[in-house]
Amino acid sequence: MNKRTIAVALGAAALAVPAAAVAQSGHANGKPKHAAKAHDKGGHKAKRSKTVNFVFKGTFTAPGTVAISSGNAHVRKGGFVGQEVDFDLAQAKIVADDTNADGKVDAGDVTDGDKVLVQARVTRGTKYAAPVDGAVATALAARKLVDQTHPSEDEATPAPNQP
């Protein structure tokens, strides 16, 4: 073979390669389109609304009521700061000292004027709704109440320094 034949063969091969690269293999087309199916009514469930942890800080004023002075971003954006909010403490974990000496720690151990921290799982974006005249305000279900004025004995004792 002479050099001219080899050059022509390489030139033809170089022109054929881009043409083969442009051809579609059919593998990257995704799922094929099907005719629209009739959907049954009521087959889709609504998405659950997401809940987030609201951390309220304030002063305990009455059984289950806290005057909010600060909180995390959800509390501040919801307009709870400066308001009195009712909490349902039935299922809440109470972290406090046994001030009434009845042998158990419950909501009765938290007294008026105590600084408290309340955690509640509430739907994201919840805003403060002032109670309408004559109606009782809806209580938020508290997850945890921490009495910062009378901390529990476990938290009050400092840990010994380790050498």
C-alpha positions as CSV (number, residue, x, y, z in Angstrom):
1,M,0.0,0.0,0.0
2,N,1.2,3.4,-0.8
3,K,0.9,6.5,1.4
4,R,-1.8,8.0,-0.7
5,T,-4.2,5.0,-0.1
6,I,-3.5,5.0,3.7
7,A,-4.2,8.8,3.8
8,V,-7.5,8.4,1.9
9,A,-8.6,5.5,4.3
10,L,-7.8,7.6,7.4
11,G,-9.6,10.6,6.0
12,A,-12.7,8.5,5.2
13,A,-12.6,7.0,8.7
14,A,-12.3,10.5,10.3
15,L,-15.4,11.7,8.4
16,A,-17.4,8.6,9.4
17,V,-16.7,8.8,13.2
18,P,-18.7,12.1,13.8
19,A,-21.6,10.7,11.8
20,A,-21.7,7.6,14.0
21,A,-21.5,9.8,17.2
22,V,-24.5,11.8,16.1
23,A,-26.7,8.7,15.6
24,Q,-29.0,8.0,18.6
25,S,-28.9,4.7,20.3
26,G,-32.3,5.1,21.8
27,H,-31.2,4.4,25.3
28,A,-31.3,8.0,26.6
29,N,-34.9,8.7,25.8
30,G,-36.3,8.1,29.3
31,K,-39.6,6.3,29.8
32,P,-41.9,6.1,26.8
33,K,-45.0,8.2,26.8
34,H,-48.2,6.3,27.5
35,A,-51.8,7.3,27.0
36,A,-53.3,9.3,29.9
37,K,-54.7,6.9,32.5
38,A,-58.0,7.6,34.2
39,H,-57.1,8.3,37.9
40,D,-59.5,7.2,40.5
41,K,-60.9,10.0,42.6
42,G,-59.6,10.2,46.2
43,G,-56.6,8.0,45.6
44,H,-54.1,10.6,46.6
45,K,-53.4,11.4,50.2
46,A,-52.7,15.0,51.3
47,K,-49.2,15.7,52.5
48,R,-48.7,15.9,56.2
49,S,-47.7,19.3,57.4
50,K,-44.3,19.4,58.9
51,T,-43.8,20.1,62.6
52,V,-40.9,21.9,64.1
53,N,-39.7,22.5,67.6
54,F,-40.7,25.9,69.1
55,V,-38.6,26.9,72.1
56,F,-40.4,29.5,74.3
57,K,-38.6,31.4,77.0
58,G,-40.5,33.5,79.6
59,T,-42.1,33.8,83.0
60,F,-44.6,31.3,84.4
61,T,-47.7,33.3,85.3
62,A,-50.5,30.9,85.9
63,P,-51.1,27.2,85.7
64,G,-50.1,26.4,82.1
65,T,-49.6,30.1,81.0
66,V,-46.3,31.6,80.2
67,A,-45.5,35.3,79.4
68,I,-43.1,34.9,76.5
69,S,-40.0,37.2,76.5
70,S,-37.9,35.4,73.9
71,G,-37.5,32.3,71.9
72,N,-36.1,30.6,68.8
73,A,-36.6,31.9,65.3
74,H,-40.0,30.1,65.0
75,V,-41.3,31.8,68.1
76,R,-40.0,35.2,67.0
77,K,-41.4,35.0,63.5
78,G,-44.7,33.7,64.8
79,G,-45.3,36.8,66.8
80,F,-45.3,35.0,70.2
81,V,-42.8,37.4,71.9
82,G,-44.6,39.7,74.3
83,Q,-47.7,37.5,74.5
84,E,-49.2,35.2,77.1
85,V,-49.4,31.7,75.7
86,D,-51.4,28.8,77.2
87,F,-49.7,25.3,77.2
88,D,-51.1,21.9,77.8
89,L,-48.7,20.4,80.3
90,A,-50.4,17.0,80.7
91,Q,-47.9,15.0,78.5
92,A,-44.9,17.3,79.1
93,K,-41.7,16.3,80.7
94,I,-41.2,18.6,83.7
95,V,-37.5,19.3,84.6
96,A,-37.6,21.2,88.0
97,D,-36.8,20.8,91.6
98,D,-39.5,19.2,93.9
99,T,-40.3,22.6,95.6
100,N,-43.6,21.4,97.2
101,A,-41.9,18.2,98.7
102,D,-44.6,15.8,97.6
103,G,-42.1,13.3,96.3
104,K,-42.8,13.8,92.6
105,V,-41.9,16.5,90.0
106,D,-44.9,17.8,88.2
107,A,-46.4,21.2,87.1
108,G,-47.3,22.0,90.7
109,D,-43.6,22.4,91.4
110,V,-43.4,25.4,89.1
111,T,-44.6,28.6,90.8
112,D,-45.7,32.0,89.5
113,G,-42.8,34.2,88.5
114,D,-40.4,31.3,87.7
115,K,-38.3,31.7,84.6
116,V,-39.1,28.7,82.3
117,L,-38.2,27.3,79.0
118,V,-41.0,25.4,77.1
119,Q,-40.5,23.2,74.1
120,A,-43.5,22.4,71.8
121,R,-43.7,20.6,68.5
122,V,-46.0,22.8,66.4
123,T,-46.8,23.0,62.7
124,R,-44.2,25.1,60.9
125,G,-45.3,28.6,60.2
126,T,-47.8,28.8,63.1
127,K,-48.6,32.4,64.1
128,Y,-49.9,33.7,67.4
129,A,-53.7,34.0,67.4
130,A,-55.2,36.2,70.1
131,P,-58.2,34.7,71.8
132,V,-61.5,36.2,70.6
133,D,-63.7,37.9,73.3
134,G,-65.4,35.2,75.4
135,A,-63.5,32.3,73.9
136,V,-60.8,30.3,75.5
137,A,-57.4,30.4,73.8
138,T,-56.2,27.2,72.3
139,A,-53.4,25.6,74.3
140,L,-50.3,24.4,72.6
141,A,-49.2,20.9,73.6
142,A,-45.9,21.2,75.5
143,R,-43.3,18.6,75.0
144,K,-41.0,19.7,77.8
145,L,-40.9,22.4,80.5
146,V,-37.6,23.4,82.2
147,D,-37.8,25.5,85.4
148,Q,-34.7,27.7,85.3
149,T,-35.4,29.4,88.6
150,H,-35.5,26.1,90.6
151,P,-33.4,23.7,88.5
152,S,-33.6,20.0,89.2
153,E,-31.1,18.5,91.7
154,D,-29.4,16.6,88.9
155,E,-28.6,19.8,87.0
156,A,-27.8,21.9,90.1
157,T,-24.8,19.9,91.2
158,P,-21.7,20.6,89.2
159,A,-19.7,17.7,87.9
160,P,-16.3,17.1,89.7
161,N,-13.2,18.1,87.7
162,Q,-11.5,15.1,86.2
163,P,-7.6,15.2,86.5
